[in-house]
Amino acid sequence: RRRTVSTRFEVDPLKCEAKGYTKGTINSKSTFTVKTPSSRGGLSLAVSLVGPETITPDVVDCNNGTYSISYTPNIPGFYVCNISIDSRPIRNSGFRLLVLPDKQLKKCHVEASKARQGVVNNPVSFTLKPLDINGNVVDVGVHSIDVVIDGPVPTQANITKGTDGYHISYVPTESGEYGLAVSLFEKRIWVGRSTITLSSRNHAPQLDNKHFAVCTSCGGGLFEGAKFCPSCSTRTNMIPDETKTCPGCEIKNPIKVKFCPFCKYRFERRAYRSNLSLATDAANCGMCKASIPNL
């Protein structure tokens, strides 16, 4: 009777482990190993890196139970490394690899002066500048930047790469205070705050028939007889018995104000006294220098 002897051997993937993996650098070759309990090779390993891009590393069988894994990334960020033997994951499959830029970061500068105030349904933006030792912008990759926005409603940030850095923007849909936090490679580098109003201070807001005036603190619409603003809870003293309509923006203002708080229109024009000279028949205005007849 003939006996069939199988030369195939099996290795438990849970006894295999990846070792020696460290941080990688873009455009540079990185290598780590996979250790198995076997003293010989011949196993079928499937390795993939999933992150800002998908990478299929090169696998080299060392014929001693050790396998060399090498890869060359092109985009910085975090990658998840999946390793399996015969479609079964090894012990530490799914570990993370950090790929850094090819230039060393010196500091990160955030230009957020325009993000301190905003208007509902209008984009609020600021710029992140990762700089090297020479002050040049470093390509850190969009996927390496994480932005958290804590506000009245859940809000997502949009990140785009520009020549002067990374432009971060969001569109608030409700008024209030928004907390901003920016992380690079999962390390917090900047926190800020934005105050979002219903309308801009520099432009007259659009009032419907239900509203009587506008809050000078947040620009929100006020109902007739309201003592507090429903948007910012500020006590209002701008609902007097007598009002006057601003000819610049057509917003009702208290009768005693001299300037419109929205379009800066001046209600009371100041008269400038002319510098008349009794020695001549005409003089010049002290404000505009125009010729004035000597009456």
MIDOSE-1310 file (N, C-alpha, C; in nm, 2 decimals, decimal comma, always signed):
residues 295
rrrt	+0,09/-0,12/+0,00/+0,00/+0,00/+0,00/+0,09/+0,12/+0,00; +0,06/+0,22/-0,10/+0,14/+0,34/-0,11/+0,09/+0,45/-0,01; +0,19/+0,51/+0,06/+0,16/+0,61/+0,16/+0,20/+0,75/+0,10; +0,11/+0,84/+0,11/+0,14/+0,98/+0,05/+0,19/+1,06/+0,17
vstr	+0,31/+1,12/+0,15/+0,37/+1,21/+0,26/+0,36/+1,35/+0,21; +0,30/+1,44/+0,29/+0,28/+1,58/+0,25/+0,40/+1,66/+0,30; +0,46/+1,74/+0,21/+0,57/+1,83/+0,25/+0,53/+1,96/+0,30; +0,40/+1,99/+0,30/+0,35/+2,12/+0,34/+0,34/+2,13/+0,49
fevd	+0,39/+2,24/+0,55/+0,38/+2,26/+0,69/+0,30/+2,39/+0,72; +0,24/+2,39/+0,83/+0,15/+2,50/+0,87/+0,21/+2,57/+0,99; +0,20/+2,71/+0,99/+0,24/+2,79/+1,10/+0,13/+2,87/+1,15; +0,11/+2,87/+1,28/+0,00/+2,95/+1,34/+0,03/+3,10/+1,33
plkc	-0,05/+3,18/+1,25/-0,02/+3,32/+1,23/-0,02/+3,40/+1,37; -0,09/+3,35/+1,47/-0,09/+3,42/+1,60/+0,05/+3,41/+1,67; +0,13/+3,32/+1,62/+0,27/+3,31/+1,68/+0,37/+3,38/+1,59; +0,33/+3,45/+1,49/+0,41/+3,53/+1,41/+0,39/+3,68/+1,44
eakg	+0,50/+3,76/+1,44/+0,50/+3,90/+1,48/+0,59/+3,98/+1,40; +0,54/+4,11/+1,37/+0,63/+4,21/+1,30/+0,71/+4,28/+1,40; +0,84/+4,30/+1,37/+0,93/+4,36/+1,46/+1,02/+4,46/+1,38; +1,07/+4,56/+1,46/+1,17/+4,65/+1,40/+1,11/+4,77/+1,32
ytkg	+0,98/+4,78/+1,33/+0,92/+4,89/+1,25/+0,93/+5,02/+1,33; +0,97/+5,13/+1,26/+0,98/+5,26/+1,32/+0,92/+5,36/+1,23; +0,95/+5,49/+1,26/+0,89/+5,60/+1,18/+0,96/+5,60/+1,04; +0,89/+5,62/+0,94/+0,94/+5,63/+0,80/+0,95/+5,77/+0,75
tins	+1,02/+5,79/+0,64/+1,03/+5,92/+0,58/+1,00/+5,91/+0,43; +0,93/+6,01/+0,38/+0,89/+6,01/+0,24/+1,01/+6,00/+0,15; +0,99/+5,93/+0,04/+1,10/+5,92/-0,06/+1,22/+5,84/-0,01; +1,21/+5,77/+0,10/+1,32/+5,69/+0,16/+1,27/+5,55/+0,19
kstf	+1,35/+5,46/+0,17/+1,32/+5,32/+0,19/+1,32/+5,28/+0,34; +1,21/+5,22/+0,39/+1,21/+5,18/+0,53/+1,19/+5,02/+0,53; +1,24/+4,96/+0,63/+1,24/+4,81/+0,63/+1,21/+4,77/+0,77; +1,13/+4,66/+0,79/+1,11/+4,59/+0,91/+1,10/+4,44/+0,88
tvkt	+1,09/+4,36/+0,98/+1,09/+4,21/+0,96/+0,96/+4,15/+1,03; +0,93/+4,03/+0,98/+0,83/+3,95/+1,04/+0,89/+3,82/+1,08; +0,88/+3,79/+1,21/+0,94/+3,67/+1,27/+0,83/+3,56/+1,28; +0,87/+3,44/+1,24/+0,78/+3,32/+1,25/+0,85/+3,21/+1,33
pssr	+0,78/+3,12/+1,39/+0,84/+3,01/+1,47/+0,91/+2,91/+1,39; +0,89/+2,92/+1,26/+0,95/+2,82/+1,17/+1,10/+2,85/+1,15; +1,18/+2,75/+1,12/+1,32/+2,77/+1,09/+1,35/+2,77/+0,94; +1,25/+2,77/+0,86/+1,26/+2,77/+0,72/+1,16/+2,86/+0,66
ggls	+1,17/+2,89/+0,53/+1,08/+2,98/+0,47/+0,97/+2,91/+0,39; +0,92/+2,97/+0,29/+0,81/+2,91/+0,21/+0,67/+2,96/+0,24; +0,65/+3,05/+0,34/+0,52/+3,09/+0,37/+0,48/+3,20/+0,28; +0,35/+3,21/+0,26/+0,29/+3,31/+0,17/+0,24/+3,43/+0,26
lavs	+0,31/+3,54/+0,25/+0,27/+3,66/+0,33/+0,21/+3,76/+0,24; +0,10/+3,82/+0,29/+0,03/+3,93/+0,22/+0,04/+4,06/+0,31; +0,11/+4,16/+0,26/+0,13/+4,28/+0,33/+0,08/+4,40/+0,26; +0,01/+4,49/+0,33/-0,04/+4,62/+0,26/-0,03/+4,73/+0,37
lvgp	-0,01/+4,85/+0,32/-0,01/+4,97/+0,40/-0,12/+5,06/+0,35; -0,21/+5,10/+0,44/-0,33/+5,18/+0,40/-0,33/+5,31/+0,48; -0,33/+5,42/+0,40/-0,32/+5,55/+0,47/-0,35/+5,66/+0,37; -0,27/+5,77/+0,36/-0,29/+5,87/+0,26/-0,28/+5,81/+0,12
etit	-0,21/+5,70/+0,11/-0,20/+5,62/-0,02/-0,19/+5,48/+0,02; -0,22/+5,39/-0,07/-0,21/+5,25/-0,05/-0,08/+5,19/-0,11; +0,00/+5,13/-0,02/+0,13/+5,08/-0,06/+0,13/+4,93/-0,05; +0,19/+4,86/-0,15/+0,21/+4,72/-0,14/+0,36/+4,69/-0,12
pdvv	+0,41/+4,67/+0,00/+0,55/+4,65/+0,02/+0,61/+4,53/-0,05; +0,74/+4,53/-0,06/+0,82/+4,41/-0,11/+0,85/+4,32/+0,00; +0,82/+4,19/-0,02/+0,85/+4,08/+0,08/+0,96/+3,99/+0,03; +1,06/+3,98/+0,11/+1,18/+3,90/+0,08/+1,19/+3,78/+0,18
dcnn	+1,19/+3,66/+0,13/+1,20/+3,54/+0,22/+1,34/+3,51/+0,25; +1,38/+3,52/+0,38/+1,52/+3,50/+0,42/+1,55/+3,35/+0,44; +1,45/+3,26/+0,42/+1,47/+3,11/+0,42/+1,51/+3,07/+0,56; +1,49/+3,15/+0,66/+1,52/+3,10/+0,80/+1,41/+3,13/+0,90
gtys	+1,29/+3,15/+0,84/+1,17/+3,19/+0,93/+1,15/+3,34/+0,94; +1,24/+3,41/+0,88/+1,23/+3,56/+0,89/+1,20/+3,62/+0,75; +1,12/+3,72/+0,75/+1,08/+3,78/+0,62/+1,10/+3,93/+0,63; +1,17/+3,99/+0,53/+1,20/+4,13/+0,53/+1,10/+4,20/+0,45
isyt	+1,04/+4,31/+0,51/+0,94/+4,39/+0,45/+0,99/+4,53/+0,42; +0,99/+4,58/+0,30/+1,04/+4,71/+0,27/+0,94/+4,79/+0,19; +0,94/+4,92/+0,21/+0,84/+5,01/+0,14/+0,90/+5,15/+0,13; +0,85/+5,22/+0,03/+0,90/+5,36/+0,00/+0,78/+5,45/-0,01
pnip	+0,74/+5,52/+0,09/+0,62/+5,61/+0,09/+0,65/+5,74/+0,02; +0,54/+5,80/-0,04/+0,55/+5,93/-0,11/+0,47/+6,04/-0,04; +0,38/+6,00/+0,05/+0,30/+6,10/+0,12/+0,31/+6,08/+0,27; +0,34/+6,19/+0,35/+0,35/+6,17/+0,49/+0,21/+6,15/+0,56
gfyv	+0,22/+6,09/+0,68/+0,09/+6,07/+0,75/+0,10/+5,93/+0,82; -0,02/+5,89/+0,87/-0,03/+5,76/+0,94/-0,08/+5,66/+0,85; -0,01/+5,54/+0,86/-0,05/+5,42/+0,78/-0,09/+5,30/+0,87; -0,18/+5,22/+0,82/-0,21/+5,10/+0,89/-0,15/+4,98/+0,82
cnis	-0,07/+4,90/+0,88/+0,00/+4,79/+0,82/-0,08/+4,66/+0,85; -0,13/+4,60/+0,75/-0,20/+4,47/+0,76/-0,11/+4,36/+0,70; -0,09/+4,25/+0,79/-0,01/+4,14/+0,75/-0,08/+4,01/+0,78; -0,09/+3,92/+0,68/-0,16/+3,80/+0,70/-0,08/+3,68/+0,63
idsr	-0,10/+3,56/+0,69/-0,04/+3,44/+0,63/-0,16/+3,35/+0,60; -0,17/+3,31/+0,47/-0,28/+3,23/+0,42/-0,41/+3,29/+0,46; -0,42/+3,42/+0,44/-0,55/+3,50/+0,46/-0,58/+3,51/+0,61; -0,49/+3,48/+0,70/-0,51/+3,49/+0,85/-0,41/+3,59/+0,90
pirn	-0,46/+3,69/+0,98/-0,37/+3,80/+1,03/-0,28/+3,74/+1,13; -0,16/+3,80/+1,14/-0,06/+3,77/+1,24/-0,09/+3,84/+1,37; -0,01/+3,82/+1,47/-0,04/+3,86/+1,61/-0,07/+4,01/+1,61; +0,02/+4,09/+1,56/+0,01/+4,24/+1,57/-0,02/+4,31/+1,44
sgfr	-0,10/+4,24/+1,36/-0,14/+4,29/+1,23/-0,23/+4,41/+1,26; -0,22/+4,52/+1,18/-0,30/+4,64/+1,20/-0,23/+4,74/+1,28; -0,10/+4,73/+1,30/-0,03/+4,84/+1,37/-0,01/+4,96/+1,28; +0,02/+5,07/+1,34/+0,03/+5,20/+1,27/+0,17/+5,24/+1,25
llvl	+0,20/+5,29/+1,13/+0,33/+5,35/+1,09/+0,32/+5,49/+1,07; +0,41/+5,57/+1,12/+0,41/+5,72/+1,10/+0,52/+5,75/+0,99; +0,47/+5,82/+0,89/+0,57/+5,86/+0,78/+0,58/+6,01/+0,79; +0,70/+6,06/+0,81/+0,73/+6,20/+0,83/+0,78/+6,27/+0,70
pdkq	+0,77/+6,40/+0,70/+0,82/+6,47/+0,58/+0,98/+6,45/+0,57; +1,03/+6,49/+0,45/+1,17/+6,47/+0,43/+1,25/+6,59/+0,49; +1,18/+6,70/+0,53/+1,24/+6,81/+0,59/+1,20/+6,82/+0,74; +1,29/+6,86/+0,83/+1,26/+6,86/+0,97/+1,18/+6,99/+1,00
lkkc	+1,08/+6,97/+1,08/+0,99/+7,08/+1,12/+1,06/+7,16/+1,23; +1,06/+7,30/+1,21/+1,12/+7,38/+1,32/+1,01/+7,44/+1,40; +0,90/+7,49/+1,34/+0,78/+7,54/+1,41/+0,66/+7,54/+1,32; +0,55/+7,56/+1,38/+0,42/+7,57/+1,31/+0,36/+7,71/+1,34
hvea	+0,33/+7,79/+1,24/+0,27/+7,92/+1,26/+0,12/+7,92/+1,21; +0,03/+7,97/+1,28/-0,11/+7,98/+1,25/-0,15/+8,12/+1,23; -0,20/+8,16/+1,12/-0,25/+8,29/+1,09/-0,40/+8,29/+1,10; -0,46/+8,33/+1,22/-0,60/+8,32/+1,24/-0,66/+8,45/+1,28
skar	-0,61/+8,56/+1,24/-0,66/+8,69/+1,28/-0,80/+8,71/+1,22; -0,83/+8,65/+1,10/-0,96/+8,67/+1,03/-1,06/+8,57/+1,08; -1,01/+8,47/+1,16/-1,10/+8,37/+1,21/-1,16/+8,40/+1,35; -1,13/+8,51/+1,41/-1,18/+8,55/+1,54/-1,32/+8,58/+1,54
qgvv	-1,37/+8,64/+1,42/-1,51/+8,67/+1,41/-1,56/+8,63/+1,27; -1,69/+8,59/+1,27/-1,74/+8,55/+1,14/-1,89/+8,57/+1,14; -1,95/+8,54/+1,03/-2,10/+8,56/+1,01/-2,16/+8,42/+0,97; -2,28/+8,40/+1,02/-2,35/+8,27/+0,99/-2,36/+8,25/+0,84
nnpv	-2,33/+8,12/+0,80/-2,34/+8,08/+0,66/-2,24/+8,14/+0,57; -2,13/+8,20/+0,63/-2,02/+8,25/+0,55/-1,89/+8,18/+0,60; -1,80/+8,14/+0,50/-1,68/+8,07/+0,54/-1,59/+8,15/+0,64; -1,54/+8,08/+0,73/-1,44/+8,13/+0,83/-1,31/+8,05/+0,80
sftl	-1,20/+8,12/+0,78/-1,08/+8,05/+0,74/-0,96/+8,10/+0,81; -0,86/+8,02/+0,82/-0,72/+8,05/+0,87/-0,62/+7,96/+0,81; -0,49/+7,99/+0,83/-0,39/+7,93/+0,75/-0,29/+7,87/+0,85; -0,25/+7,74/+0,83/-0,15/+7,67/+0,90/-0,02/+7,67/+0,82
kpld	+0,09/+7,71/+0,88/+0,22/+7,71/+0,81/+0,32/+7,63/+0,88; +0,34/+7,50/+0,84/+0,45/+7,43/+0,90/+0,59/+7,47/+0,84; +0,68/+7,52/+0,92/+0,80/+7,58/+0,86/+0,92/+7,50/+0,90; +1,03/+7,49/+0,82/+1,15/+7,43/+0,85/+1,25/+7,53/+0,91
ingn	+1,37/+7,50/+0,92/+1,47/+7,58/+0,99/+1,50/+7,71/+0,90; +1,47/+7,70/+0,77/+1,49/+7,82/+0,69/+1,37/+7,90/+0,66; +1,26/+7,86/+0,73/+1,14/+7,94/+0,72/+1,05/+7,90/+0,60; +1,08/+7,79/+0,53/+1,01/+7,74/+0,42/+0,89/+7,65/+0,46
vvdv	+0,79/+7,65/+0,39/+0,67/+7,57/+0,42/+0,70/+7,42/+0,39; +0,68/+7,34/+0,48/+0,71/+7,19/+0,47/+0,58/+7,12/+0,43; +0,59/+7,03/+0,34/+0,48/+6,95/+0,29/+0,45/+6,84/+0,39; +0,35/+6,86/+0,48/+0,32/+6,76/+0,58/+0,21/+6,67/+0,54
gvhs	+0,14/+6,70/+0,44/+0,02/+6,62/+0,39/-0,11/+6,66/+0,46; -0,21/+6,67/+0,38/-0,34/+6,70/+0,44/-0,39/+6,60/+0,54; -0,36/+6,48/+0,52/-0,41/+6,37/+0,62/-0,34/+6,38/+0,75; -0,23/+6,45/+0,76/-0,16/+6,46/+0,89/-0,22/+6,57/+0,98
idvv	-0,31/+6,65/+0,92/-0,37/+6,76/+1,00/-0,51/+6,73/+1,04; -0,53/+6,75/+1,17/-0,66/+6,72/+1,23/-0,72/+6,84/+1,29; -0,84/+6,88/+1,26/-0,91/+7,00/+1,31/-1,03/+6,96/+1,38; -1,05/+7,01/+1,50/-1,17/+6,98/+1,58/-1,24/+7,12/+1,60
idgp	-1,37/+7,12/+1,57/-1,45/+7,24/+1,59/-1,56/+7,21/+1,69; -1,56/+7,28/+1,80/-1,66/+7,26/+1,90/-1,75/+7,39/+1,91; -1,87/+7,37/+1,86/-1,96/+7,49/+1,85/-2,10/+7,45/+1,89; -2,20/+7,54/+1,86/-2,34/+7,51/+1,89/-2,39/+7,39/+1,81
vptq	-2,34/+7,36/+1,69/-2,38/+7,25/+1,61/-2,25/+7,18/+1,55; -2,26/+7,05/+1,52/-2,14/+6,98/+1,47/-2,10/+7,05/+1,33; -1,97/+7,08/+1,32/-1,92/+7,14/+1,20/-1,79/+7,08/+1,15; -1,78/+7,05/+1,02/-1,67/+6,99/+0,96/-1,57/+7,10/+0,90
anit	-1,44/+7,07/+0,91/-1,35/+7,16/+0,85/-1,30/+7,11/+0,72; -1,27/+7,20/+0,63/-1,21/+7,17/+0,50/-1,07/+7,21/+0,49; -0,98/+7,12/+0,45/-0,83/+7,15/+0,45/-0,78/+7,14/+0,31; -0,72/+7,24/+0,26/-0,66/+7,24/+0,12/-0,52/+7,29/+0,13
kgtd	-0,44/+7,24/+0,04/-0,30/+7,28/+0,04/-0,28/+7,40/-0,06; -0,20/+7,50/-0,01/-0,17/+7,61/-0,09/-0,02/+7,64/-0,10; +0,02/+7,74/-0,17/+0,16/+7,77/-0,18/+0,22/+7,83/-0,06; +0,13/+7,89/+0,02/+0,18/+7,96/+0,15/+0,14/+7,88/+0,27
gyhi	+0,09/+7,75/+0,25/+0,06/+7,67/+0,37/-0,07/+7,59/+0,35; -0,13/+7,56/+0,45/-0,26/+7,48/+0,45/-0,37/+7,57/+0,49; -0,47/+7,58/+0,40/-0,59/+7,67/+0,43/-0,70/+7,58/+0,49; -0,74/+7,62/+0,61/-0,84/+7,55/+0,69/-0,97/+7,64/+0,69
syvp	-1,08/+7,59/+0,66/-1,20/+7,67/+0,66/-1,32/+7,59/+0,70; -1,42/+7,66/+0,76/-1,55/+7,59/+0,79/-1,66/+7,70/+0,77; -1,78/+7,65/+0,76/-1,90/+7,73/+0,74/-1,99/+7,71/+0,86; -2,00/+7,81/+0,95/-2,09/+7,80/+1,07/-2,24/+7,82/+1,03
tesg	-2,32/+7,74/+1,08/-2,47/+7,75/+1,05/-2,55/+7,81/+1,16; -2,49/+7,84/+1,27/-2,56/+7,90/+1,39/-2,46/+8,00/+1,45; -2,52/+8,10/+1,51/-2,43/+8,20/+1,58/-2,39/+8,15/+1,72; -2,28/+8,20/+1,77/-2,23/+8,16/+1,90/-2,08/+8,15/+1,90
eygl	-2,03/+8,09/+2,01/-1,88/+8,07/+2,02/-1,84/+7,93/+1,97; -1,74/+7,93/+1,89/-1,68/+7,81/+1,83/-1,54/+7,79/+1,88; -1,51/+7,68/+1,94/-1,37/+7,65/+1,98/-1,30/+7,57/+1,87; -1,18/+7,61/+1,84/-1,10/+7,55/+1,73/-0,97/+7,49/+1,79
avsl	-0,94/+7,37/+1,74/-0,82/+7,30/+1,78/-0,75/+7,23/+1,66; -0,62/+7,25/+1,65/-0,55/+7,20/+1,53/-0,44/+7,11/+1,58; -0,43/+6,99/+1,53/-0,33/+6,89/+1,57/-0,25/+6,85/+1,44; -0,12/+6,83/+1,46/-0,04/+6,79/+1,35/+0,03/+6,66/+1,39
fekr	+0,01/+6,55/+1,32/+0,07/+6,42/+1,35/+0,02/+6,38/+1,49; -0,11/+6,41/+1,52/-0,18/+6,38/+1,65/-0,12/+6,45/+1,77; -0,05/+6,56/+1,74/+0,00/+6,65/+1,85/-0,06/+6,78/+1,84; -0,13/+6,83/+1,95/-0,20/+6,95/+1,96/-0,09/+7,07/+1,94
iwvg	-0,12/+7,16/+1,84/-0,02/+7,26/+1,81/-0,09/+7,40/+1,83; -0,22/+7,41/+1,82/-0,29/+7,54/+1,83/-0,43/+7,53/+1,87; -0,48/+7,62/+1,96/-0,62/+7,63/+1,99/-0,66/+7,78/+1,98; -0,79/+7,80/+1,94/-0,84/+7,93/+1,92/-0,99/+7,93/+1,94
rsti	-1,05/+8,05/+1,92/-1,19/+8,07/+1,93/-1,25/+8,17/+1,83; -1,37/+8,14/+1,78/-1,43/+8,23/+1,69/-1,57/+8,27/+1,74; -1,60/+8,40/+1,72/-1,73/+8,45/+1,76/-1,81/+8,47/+1,63; -1,92/+8,39/+1,62/-2,00/+8,40/+1,50/-2,13/+8,47/+1,53
tlss	-2,16/+8,57/+1,45/-2,28/+8,65/+1,46/-2,38/+8,63/+1,34; -2,50/+8,68/+1,36/-2,60/+8,66/+1,25/-2,57/+8,75/+1,13; -2,50/+8,86/+1,15/-2,47/+8,95/+1,04/-2,34/+9,03/+1,07; -2,29/+9,09/+0,97/-2,16/+9,16/+0,98/-2,18/+9,30/+1,04
rnha	-2,09/+9,34/+1,12/-2,10/+9,48/+1,17/-2,08/+9,58/+1,06; -2,01/+9,55/+0,95/-1,98/+9,64/+0,84/-2,09/+9,65/+0,74; -2,19/+9,56/+0,75/-2,30/+9,56/+0,65/-2,43/+9,56/+0,73; -2,52/+9,63/+0,68/-2,65/+9,63/+0,74/-2,72/+9,50/+0,73
pqld	-2,77/+9,44/+0,83/-2,84/+9,31/+0,82/-2,98/+9,32/+0,76; -3,03/+9,21/+0,70/-3,16/+9,21/+0,64/-3,26/+9,17/+0,75; -3,35/+9,27/+0,78/-3,46/+9,24/+0,88/-3,59/+9,21/+0,81; -3,66/+9,11/+0,87/-3,79/+9,08/+0,82/-3,90/+9,17/+0,89
nkhf	-4,02/+9,14/+0,86/-4,13/+9,22/+0,91/-4,15/+9,20/+1,06; -4,10/+9,09/+1,12/-4,11/+9,06/+1,26/-4,02/+9,13/+1,35; -3,90/+9,18/+1,29/-3,80/+9,24/+1,37/-3,81/+9,39/+1,37; -3,77/+9,45/+1,48/-3,79/+9,59/+1,49/-3,65/+9,66/+1,48
avct	-3,55/+9,61/+1,53/-3,41/+9,67/+1,53/-3,31/+9,55/+1,54; -3,18/+9,59/+1,55/-3,07/+9,50/+1,55/-2,99/+9,52/+1,68; -2,94/+9,41/+1,74/-2,86/+9,41/+1,85/-2,72/+9,47/+1,81; -2,67/+9,56/+1,89/-2,54/+9,62/+1,86/-2,42/+9,53/+1,91
scgg	-2,45/+9,42/+1,98/-2,35/+9,33/+2,03/-2,32/+9,22/+1,93; -2,42/+9,16/+1,88/-2,40/+9,04/+1,79/-2,46/+9,06/+1,65; -2,54/+9,17/+1,63/-2,60/+9,19/+1,50/-2,73/+9,11/+1,48; -2,78/+9,05/+1,58/-2,90/+8,97/+1,57/-3,03/+9,06/+1,57
glfe	-3,13/+9,01/+1,51/-3,26/+9,08/+1,51/-3,33/+9,08/+1,64; -3,39/+9,20/+1,67/-3,46/+9,22/+1,80/-3,60/+9,24/+1,78; -3,69/+9,18/+1,86/-3,83/+9,20/+1,85/-3,87/+9,33/+1,93; -3,98/+9,38/+1,89/-4,03/+9,51/+1,95/-4,05/+9,48/+2,10
gakf	-3,99/+9,57/+2,18/-4,01/+9,56/+2,33/-3,92/+9,46/+2,40; -3,83/+9,40/+2,32/-3,73/+9,30/+2,38/-3,63/+9,37/+2,47; -3,61/+9,31/+2,59/-3,51/+9,37/+2,68/-3,37/+9,29/+2,67; -3,38/+9,17/+2,61/-3,25/+9,09/+2,60/-3,25/+9,04/+2,45
cpsc	-3,13/+9,03/+2,40/-3,11/+8,98/+2,26/-3,12/+8,83/+2,27; -3,21/+8,77/+2,18/-3,22/+8,62/+2,18/-3,10/+8,55/+2,13; -3,01/+8,61/+2,07/-2,89/+8,55/+2,01/-2,78/+8,54/+2,11; -2,74/+8,66/+2,17/-2,63/+8,67/+2,26/-2,66/+8,69/+2,40
strt	-2,79/+8,71/+2,43/-2,84/+8,73/+2,57/-2,79/+8,86/+2,63; -2,75/+8,96/+2,55/-2,71/+9,09/+2,60/-2,83/+9,18/+2,62; -2,82/+9,25/+2,73/-2,93/+9,34/+2,76/-2,93/+9,46/+2,66; -3,05/+9,48/+2,61/-3,06/+9,58/+2,50/-3,12/+9,71/+2,56
nmip	-3,07/+9,82/+2,51/-3,13/+9,95/+2,55/-3,15/+10,03/+2,42; -3,18/+9,96/+2,31/-3,19/+10,03/+2,18/-3,34/+10,02/+2,13; -3,43/+10,00/+2,22/-3,57/+10,00/+2,18/-3,64/+10,12/+2,24; -3,61/+10,24/+2,20/-3,68/+10,36/+2,26/-3,81/+10,38/+2,21
detk	-3,88/+10,48/+2,27/-4,01/+10,51/+2,22/-4,00/+10,59/+2,08; -3,90/+10,66/+2,06/-3,88/+10,74/+1,94/-3,76/+10,69/+1,87; -3,77/+10,66/+1,74/-3,65/+10,62/+1,66/-3,64/+10,70/+1,54; -3,53/+10,69/+1,47/-3,50/+10,75/+1,34/-3,44/+10,65/+1,25
tcpg	-3,47/+10,66/+1,13/-3,42/+10,57/+1,03/-3,29/+10,62/+0,97; -3,19/+10,53/+0,96/-3,06/+10,57/+0,91/-3,08/+10,58/+0,76; -3,04/+10,69/+0,69/-3,05/+10,70/+0,55/-2,94/+10,62/+0,48; -2,84/+10,57/+0,55/-2,74/+10,49/+0,48/-2,78/+10,35/+0,47
ceik	-2,83/+10,29/+0,58/-2,87/+10,14/+0,57/-3,01/+10,12/+0,60; -3,09/+10,22/+0,63/-3,24/+10,21/+0,66/-3,27/+10,12/+0,78; -3,18/+10,12/+0,88/-3,20/+10,05/+1,00/-3,25/+10,16/+1,11; -3,35/+10,12/+1,19/-3,40/+10,21/+1,29/-3,30/+10,22/+1,40
npik	-3,27/+10,34/+1,45/-3,18/+10,37/+1,55/-3,25/+10,46/+1,66; -3,20/+10,46/+1,78/-3,25/+10,54/+1,89/-3,24/+10,69/+1,84; -3,33/+10,77/+1,89/-3,34/+10,91/+1,85/-3,22/+10,99/+1,89; -3,15/+10,95/+2,00/-3,04/+11,03/+2,05/-2,90/+10,99/+2,00
vkfc	-2,89/+10,88/+1,92/-2,76/+10,84/+1,87/-2,71/+10,94/+1,77; -2,57/+10,96/+1,76/-2,51/+11,05/+1,66/-2,46/+10,97/+1,54; -2,43/+10,84/+1,57/-2,37/+10,75/+1,46/-2,46/+10,63/+1,45; -2,47/+10,58/+1,33/-2,54/+10,45/+1,31/-2,43/+10,34/+1,34
pfck	-2,46/+10,24/+1,43/-2,36/+10,14/+1,47/-2,33/+10,04/+1,35; -2,40/+10,05/+1,24/-2,39/+9,95/+1,14/-2,32/+10,00/+1,02; -2,36/+10,12/+0,97/-2,30/+10,18/+0,85/-2,21/+10,30/+0,88; -2,21/+10,34/+1,01/-2,13/+10,45/+1,06/-2,18/+10,58/+1,00
yrfe	-2,30/+10,59/+0,96/-2,35/+10,72/+0,91/-2,36/+10,82/+1,03; -2,32/+10,94/+1,00/-2,33/+11,04/+1,10/-2,45/+11,13/+1,09; -2,54/+11,12/+1,19/-2,67/+11,19/+1,18/-2,65/+11,34/+1,20; -2,57/+11,39/+1,28/-2,55/+11,53/+1,31/-2,42/+11,57/+1,24
rray	-2,43/+11,65/+1,14/-2,32/+11,70/+1,07/-2,27/+11,83/+1,14; -2,14/+11,83/+1,16/-2,07/+11,94/+1,23/-2,04/+12,05/+1,14; -2,08/+12,17/+1,17/-2,05/+12,29/+1,09/-1,91/+12,34/+1,13; -1,83/+12,36/+1,03/-1,69/+12,41/+1,05/-1,69/+12,56/+1,02
rsnl	-1,64/+12,64/+1,12/-1,63/+12,79/+1,10/-1,52/+12,82/+1,00; -1,56/+12,91/+0,91/-1,46/+12,95/+0,81/-1,37/+13,05/+0,87; -1,24/+13,05/+0,82/-1,14/+13,14/+0,86/-1,15/+13,27/+0,77; -1,24/+13,36/+0,80/-1,26/+13,48/+0,72/-1,15/+13,58/+0,75
slat	-1,11/+13,64/+0,64/-1,01/+13,75/+0,65/-1,08/+13,88/+0,62; -1,08/+13,98/+0,71/-1,14/+14,11/+0,69/-1,06/+14,19/+0,59; -0,94/+14,15/+0,56/-0,86/+14,23/+0,47/-0,89/+14,21/+0,32; -0,96/+14,09/+0,29/-0,99/+14,06/+0,15/-1,14/+14,04/+0,14
daan	-1,18/+14,03/+0,01/-1,33/+14,01/-0,02/-1,37/+13,86/-0,01; -1,27/+13,77/+0,00/-1,30/+13,62/+0,01/-1,21/+13,56/+0,11; -1,25/+13,44/+0,16/-1,17/+13,37/+0,26/-1,17/+13,22/+0,22; -1,10/+13,14/+0,29/-1,09/+13,00/+0,27/-1,15/+12,92/+0,39
cgmc	-1,23/+12,81/+0,35/-1,29/+12,73/+0,46/-1,18/+12,66/+0,54; -1,19/+12,66/+0,67/-1,09/+12,59/+0,75/-1,09/+12,44/+0,74; -1,19/+12,38/+0,68/-1,19/+12,24/+0,66/-1,15/+12,19/+0,52; -1,21/+12,25/+0,42/-1,19/+12,20/+0,29/-1,11/+12,30/+0,20
kasi	-1,08/+12,42/+0,26/-1,00/+12,52/+0,19/-1,07/+12,58/+0,07; -1,20/+12,56/+0,06/-1,27/+12,62/-0,06/-1,29/+12,77/-0,03; -1,30/+12,84/-0,14/-1,31/+12,99/-0,14/-1,45/+13,03/-0,09; -1,46/+13,11/+0,01/-1,59/+13,16/+0,07/-1,60/+13,31/+0,05
pnl	-1,71/+13,36/-0,01/-1,73/+13,51/-0,02/-1,74/+13,57/+0,12; -1,68/+13,69/+0,13/-1,68/+13,76/+0,26/-1,81/+13,84/+0,26; -1,91/+13,79/+0,34/-2,04/+13,86/+0,35/-2,04/+13,97/+0,45
